[in-house]
Amino acid sequence: VRCDCTKLTVTANYYHALTRLRRQTMPRLLWADAICIDQTKESERNHHARLMSRIY
């Protein structure tokens, strides 16, 4: 997928969900933790994990 002109590798499940949720005629804002959180940084994952109860 592309996000802000950057090519990202996502799982098949994320790809399927994104293609089902996208809008054809206008932009749509989506937040996906696997894309929005730098999964290589433990501190960032931990920070966002503490926010999950508010998000979900």
Secondary structure as UniProt FT lines:
FT   STRAND          2..3
FT   TURN            4..5
FT   STRAND          6..7
FT   HELIX           12..21
FT   HELIX           33..36
FT   TURN            39..40
FT   HELIX           42..55
//
